[in-house]
Amino acid sequence: MGCKEELKILYVEDEKDISEEIFDILSMFYKNITVKDNGLEGLQSYKSEAPDIIITDIQMPKMDGLGMIEEIRKVDTNIPVIITTAFTDPEYMVSSIDLKVNSYVTKPTNPKKLFSAIESVSQEICAKRLLEEQNQTLFLAFDKSDTMIFSIKNRKVNFSNSAFLKYLELDCVEDFEKNPIEQFFIFHSHKVDGFSSIDALKGYFESKEKDPKLVSFRVRNREKEDFFQVNHIKDQYSSSDIYTLQNITSLALEKLKLGETVKKAKKQIKQQKKALEINAKLAEMGSMIRSINHQWAQPLNNIYISSQSIEMSVEDKDYSEILYLAQNINKSVEFMTETMRSFKNFLSPSKSPKRFLVSSMIKNLVDVLGKEYEENKIDVNINEKSKVELVSFENELKQVLLTLLNNSRDAFIEKEISKREVNIDIFEQKDECQIIVHDNAGGIPQDILQKVFDNYITTKGDKGTGVGLSIAKMIIEGSLGGKISVKNQDNGAFFTLSIPIEGENIERA
């Protein structure tokens, strides 16, 4: 038998011929029909039979239909009621609305209209019962689940599965009447002793942005804190909030340990990176000292010769010659002082980004290297296609360029190339400063071109450390927020540096 056939119908009608006719029609579709001929008997039948649907007339002896419905509504506000009556007085209509009557069928009763009204409420009842059965099956599955599940309706816990009750050391869901759920939880992160209301507890579970949410709390009278994944489902039919709590404490603790391990590993990598940067700086510093040695040789010789000449001029009392020689000495000392200042600036890491003219910075660097490059017959050409000012770390960029220039010098010497030339192009493109450093030293071997920025990759054999270009990449991408790339072109290495022009928000790596 289907749901509709099993429904119990209470039919209250004092006119026997009408009640018999309607009964014969309804019994063709519904098997459980009880007929009473007045409101008092109808009320007694309601109490004993618990019908699903009530059909009633209004005017009847002993107790009218509206009086019967009024008494029933005191204990049951949901049972569907259909009124059949010949009275269409507005007063009756208003009373019917107040008593939440589902349908109003006028007499003489049209069986088709009455049957349509019954069908409507029958479908609603059967749909609710089906949902209740499905929910019952669902809650049965919930109860057998290891995941803790509970639901809240009208600010009270109306369901809790066995796993949740066991976790809270309770026997049944009714225990929440004595021990409100919000009083069980203590949240360390919130520094509160439980929650003042169930709304606060719900708010905590539902305020997390991610789904599922990760929360941590401990139960009252327990020392250890547990971690849970929380899911929230809004049941539209029952108007309940359903929560699932998956205990992931062991997984969370492992994750915390892993996090600490990763944190230590990052610290070690940072220290190793710093050591590499220092080693690279020392290597370039050695190269600069060698360059300074070359730079100072000539002015020191000038000072020596000028000082000897001054002694002779003093004897001859040639004061104009003495003044000339003194000025010559001053120029040599100023040159040496400027060289040393540049070297000192190179050694000092930039503490914060500053504005500088790129071409001036490169010219200053080339001036320091000038004598050594001159002796090795290397021409360095600075092609300033547009004036570009950077807001960045000047000394770090200078270190990268020094690495590239020294690599070119070493390649020229190793390959014994006769005509040696390095070109440095500077121009602006799409809010970036483009610096292109290219030489004619034969380029980088194809087998290492794609990994030339990796650690310990070198073309210099035992003479190279293999960290210069890897540090250069770290500085350009990490400290300066730019990019560096290389290719072989025109019988040489072709390095392209792209650096943001306005770099106020960059940070030291």
Backbone hydrogen bonds, N-H to C=O, Kabsch-Sander energy under -0.5 kcal/mol:
donor,donor_aa,acceptor,acceptor_aa,energy
6,E,2,G,-1.2
6,E,3,C,-0.6
7,L,3,C,-0.7
7,L,4,K,-1.0
9,I,32,N,-3.0
10,L,53,I,-2.9
11,Y,9,I,-0.6
11,Y,34,T,-3.5
12,V,10,L,-0.5
12,V,55,I,-3.3
13,E,11,Y,-0.6
13,E,36,K,-2.7
16,K,14,D,-0.8
19,S,15,E,-2.4
20,E,16,K,-2.6
21,E,17,D,-1.7
22,I,18,I,-2.5
23,F,19,S,-2.4
24,D,20,E,-2.3
25,I,21,E,-1.6
26,L,22,I,-2.8
27,S,23,F,-2.7
28,M,25,I,-1.0
29,F,26,L,-2.0
30,Y,26,L,-2.8
31,K,5,E,-1.4
32,N,7,L,-0.7
33,I,31,K,-0.7
34,T,9,I,-3.0
36,K,11,Y,-2.6
39,G,61,P,-0.7
39,G,63,M,-2.0
42,G,38,N,-2.1
43,L,39,G,-2.1
44,Q,40,L,-2.0
45,S,41,E,-2.5
46,Y,42,G,-2.2
47,K,43,L,-1.9
48,S,44,Q,-1.7
49,E,45,S,-3.4
50,A,45,S,-0.5
50,A,46,Y,-1.7
52,D,8,K,-2.7
53,I,8,K,-1.9
54,I,80,P,-2.1
55,I,10,L,-3.2
56,T,82,I,-2.5
57,D,12,V,-1.8
60,M,58,I,-0.7
63,M,61,P,-3.0
65,G,58,I,-2.8
68,M,64,D,-2.1
69,I,65,G,-2.4
70,E,66,L,-2.3
71,E,67,G,-1.8
72,I,68,M,-2.1
73,R,69,I,-2.7
74,K,70,E,-0.7
74,K,71,E,-0.6
75,V,72,I,-1.5
76,D,72,I,-2.3
82,I,54,I,-2.9
83,I,103,S,-2.4
84,T,56,T,-2.6
85,T,105,V,-1.7
92,Y,89,D,-0.9
93,M,89,D,-1.7
94,V,90,P,-2.7
95,S,91,E,-2.1
96,S,92,Y,-2.3
97,I,93,M,-2.1
98,D,94,V,-2.4
99,L,95,S,-1.7
100,K,97,I,-1.7
101,V,96,S,-2.3
102,N,81,V,-2.0
103,S,81,V,-1.4
105,V,83,I,-3.5
106,T,104,Y,-0.5
107,K,85,T,-2.2
114,L,110,N,-2.5
115,F,111,P,-2.9
116,S,112,K,-2.1
117,A,113,K,-2.1
118,I,114,L,-2.4
119,E,115,F,-2.8
120,S,116,S,-1.9
121,V,117,A,-1.7
122,S,118,I,-2.6
123,Q,119,E,-2.5
124,E,120,S,-1.5
125,I,121,V,-2.4
126,C,122,S,-2.8
127,A,123,Q,-2.3
128,K,124,E,-2.1
129,R,125,I,-2.4
130,L,126,C,-2.3
131,L,127,A,-2.2
132,E,128,K,-2.5
133,E,129,R,-2.6
134,Q,130,L,-2.5
135,N,131,L,-3.0
136,Q,132,E,-2.6
137,T,133,E,-2.4
138,L,134,Q,-2.7
139,F,135,N,-3.5
140,L,136,Q,-1.9
141,A,137,T,-2.0
142,F,138,L,-2.8
143,D,139,F,-2.4
144,K,140,L,-1.1
145,S,141,A,-0.6
145,S,142,F,-1.1
148,M,245,L,-2.0
150,F,243,Y,-2.1
151,S,159,F,-2.3
152,I,241,D,-2.3
153,K,156,K,-3.1
156,K,153,K,-1.5
158,N,151,S,-1.7
158,N,156,K,-0.6
159,F,151,S,-1.2
161,N,149,I,-2.7
165,L,161,N,-2.2
166,K,162,S,-2.7
167,Y,163,A,-1.9
168,L,164,F,-2.1
169,E,165,L,-0.6
169,E,166,K,-0.7
170,L,165,L,-2.9
175,D,172,C,-1.7
176,F,173,V,-1.7
177,E,174,E,-1.9
178,K,174,E,-0.5
178,K,175,D,-0.6
179,N,175,D,-2.1
183,Q,180,P,-1.8
184,F,181,I,-1.8
186,I,218,R,-2.4
187,F,192,V,-0.6
188,H,186,I,-0.7
191,K,187,F,-0.9
191,K,188,H,-0.8
192,V,187,F,-1.2
194,G,192,V,-1.3
195,F,182,E,-1.4
201,L,197,S,-1.4
202,K,198,I,-2.7
203,G,199,D,-2.5
204,Y,200,A,-1.8
205,F,201,L,-2.0
206,E,202,K,-2.3
207,S,203,G,-1.2
213,K,230,V,-2.7
215,V,213,K,-0.6
215,V,228,F,-2.7
217,F,226,D,-2.2
218,R,186,I,-2.3
220,R,184,F,-2.5
222,R,219,V,-1.8
226,D,217,F,-2.9
228,F,215,V,-3.2
229,Q,246,Q,-2.1
230,V,213,K,-3.3
230,V,228,F,-0.6
231,N,244,T,-1.8
233,I,242,I,-2.9
235,D,233,I,-0.7
235,D,240,S,-2.9
236,Q,234,K,-0.9
239,S,235,D,-1.4
240,S,235,D,-1.0
241,D,152,I,-2.7
242,I,233,I,-3.2
242,I,240,S,-0.6
243,Y,150,F,-3.1
244,T,231,N,-2.0
245,L,148,M,-3.5
246,Q,229,Q,-2.4
246,Q,244,T,-0.5
247,N,245,L,-0.7
248,I,227,F,-2.4
248,I,246,Q,-0.6
252,A,248,I,-3.1
253,L,249,T,-2.7
254,E,250,S,-2.0
255,K,251,L,-2.2
256,L,252,A,-2.4
257,K,253,L,-2.4
258,L,254,E,-2.7
259,G,255,K,-2.6
260,E,256,L,-2.0
261,T,257,K,-2.3
262,V,258,L,-3.0
263,K,259,G,-2.4
264,K,260,E,-2.3
265,A,261,T,-2.5
266,K,262,V,-2.8
267,K,263,K,-1.9
268,Q,264,K,-2.4
269,I,265,A,-2.7
270,K,266,K,-2.5
271,Q,267,K,-2.2
272,Q,268,Q,-2.8
273,K,269,I,-2.9
274,K,270,K,-2.4
275,A,271,Q,-2.4
276,L,272,Q,-2.5
277,E,273,K,-2.5
278,I,274,K,-2.4
279,N,275,A,-2.7
280,A,276,L,-2.8
281,K,277,E,-2.5
282,L,278,I,-2.8
283,A,279,N,-2.4
284,E,280,A,-2.5
285,M,281,K,-2.6
286,G,282,L,-2.4
287,S,283,A,-1.7
288,M,284,E,-2.4
289,I,285,M,-2.7
290,R,286,G,-2.0
291,S,287,S,-2.0
292,I,288,M,-3.2
293,N,289,I,-2.4
294,H,290,R,-1.7
295,Q,291,S,-2.7
296,W,292,I,-2.9
297,A,293,N,-1.1
298,Q,294,H,-0.7
300,L,296,W,-2.6
301,N,297,A,-1.9
302,N,298,Q,-2.4
303,I,299,P,-2.6
304,Y,300,L,-2.3
305,I,301,N,-2.7
306,S,302,N,-3.0
307,S,303,I,-2.5
308,Q,304,Y,-2.0
309,S,305,I,-2.4
310,I,306,S,-2.2
311,E,307,S,-1.5
312,M,308,Q,-1.6
313,S,309,S,-2.5
314,V,310,I,-2.4
315,E,311,E,-1.7
316,D,312,M,-1.7
317,K,313,S,-0.7
317,K,314,V,-0.6
318,D,313,S,-2.6
319,Y,317,K,-1.3
322,I,318,D,-1.9
323,L,319,Y,-2.4
324,Y,320,S,-2.1
325,L,321,E,-2.6
326,A,322,I,-2.5
327,Q,323,L,-2.3
328,N,324,Y,-1.9
329,I,325,L,-2.2
330,N,326,A,-2.4
331,K,327,Q,-2.3
332,S,328,N,-2.0
333,V,329,I,-2.5
334,E,330,N,-2.7
335,F,331,K,-2.3
336,M,332,S,-2.3
337,T,333,V,-2.7
338,E,334,E,-2.5
339,T,335,F,-2.2
340,M,336,M,-2.3
341,R,337,T,-2.3
342,S,338,E,-2.2
343,F,339,T,-1.9
344,K,340,M,-2.5
345,N,341,R,-2.5
346,F,342,S,-2.0
347,L,343,F,-1.5
348,S,344,K,-1.1
354,K,392,S,-2.7
356,F,390,L,-2.1
358,V,356,F,-0.6
358,V,388,V,-2.3
361,M,357,L,-2.0
362,I,358,V,-2.3
363,K,359,S,-2.5
364,N,360,S,-2.4
365,L,361,M,-1.8
366,V,362,I,-2.7
367,D,363,K,-2.3
368,V,364,N,-1.6
369,L,365,L,-1.7
370,G,366,V,-1.0
373,Y,369,L,-2.3
374,E,370,G,-2.7
375,E,371,K,-2.6
376,N,372,E,-1.8
377,K,374,E,-1.4
378,I,373,Y,-3.2
379,D,377,K,-0.5
379,D,420,R,-2.2
380,V,378,I,-0.5
381,N,379,D,-0.6
381,N,422,V,-2.9
382,I,380,V,-0.5
383,N,381,N,-0.7
383,N,424,I,-3.4
384,E,382,I,-0.8
385,K,383,N,-1.3
385,K,426,I,-2.0
386,S,426,I,-1.0
390,L,356,F,-2.5
391,V,501,I,-2.3
392,S,354,K,-2.1
392,S,390,L,-0.6
394,E,392,S,-0.9
397,L,393,F,-1.8
398,K,394,E,-2.3
399,Q,395,N,-2.0
400,V,396,E,-1.7
401,L,397,L,-2.2
402,L,398,K,-2.3
403,T,399,Q,-1.9
404,L,400,V,-2.0
405,L,401,L,-2.6
406,N,402,L,-2.5
407,N,403,T,-2.2
408,S,404,L,-1.9
409,R,405,L,-2.4
410,D,406,N,-2.6
411,A,407,N,-2.1
412,F,408,S,-2.4
413,I,409,R,-2.2
414,E,410,D,-2.7
415,K,411,A,-2.3
416,E,412,F,-0.6
416,E,413,I,-0.7
417,I,412,F,-1.7
420,R,377,K,-0.6
420,R,418,S,-0.8
421,E,419,K,-0.5
422,V,379,D,-3.1
423,N,438,H,-2.9
424,I,381,N,-3.2
425,D,423,N,-0.5
425,D,436,I,-2.5
426,I,383,N,-2.5
427,F,434,Q,-1.8
429,Q,432,E,-2.8
432,E,429,Q,-0.6
433,C,499,I,-3.3
434,Q,427,F,-3.2
434,Q,432,E,-0.6
435,I,433,C,-0.6
435,I,497,L,-2.5
436,I,425,D,-2.3
436,I,434,Q,-0.5
437,V,435,I,-0.6
437,V,495,F,-2.2
438,H,423,N,-2.4
438,H,436,I,-0.6
439,D,493,A,-1.5
440,N,421,E,-0.8
442,G,491,N,-2.3
448,I,445,P,-1.6
449,L,445,P,-0.9
450,Q,446,Q,-0.5
451,K,448,I,-0.9
452,V,449,L,-0.9
454,D,451,K,-1.7
456,Y,466,G,-1.9
457,I,454,D,-1.1
457,I,466,G,-1.2
458,T,456,Y,-0.6
463,K,460,K,-1.7
464,G,461,G,-1.2
471,I,467,V,-2.7
472,A,468,G,-1.9
473,K,469,L,-2.2
474,M,470,S,-2.0
475,I,471,I,-2.6
476,I,472,A,-2.6
477,E,473,K,-2.7
478,G,474,M,-2.8
479,S,474,M,-0.8
479,S,475,I,-0.8
480,L,475,I,-2.3
482,G,476,I,-3.4
483,K,498,S,-2.4
485,S,496,T,-1.9
487,K,494,F,-1.2
489,Q,492,G,-2.8
494,F,487,K,-2.6
495,F,437,V,-2.7
495,F,493,A,-0.5
496,T,485,S,-2.5
497,L,435,I,-2.7
498,S,483,K,-2.7
498,S,496,T,-0.5
499,I,433,C,-2.1
499,I,497,L,-0.5
501,I,431,D,-2.0
503,G,391,V,-0.9
503,G,501,I,-0.9
506,I,503,G,-1.3
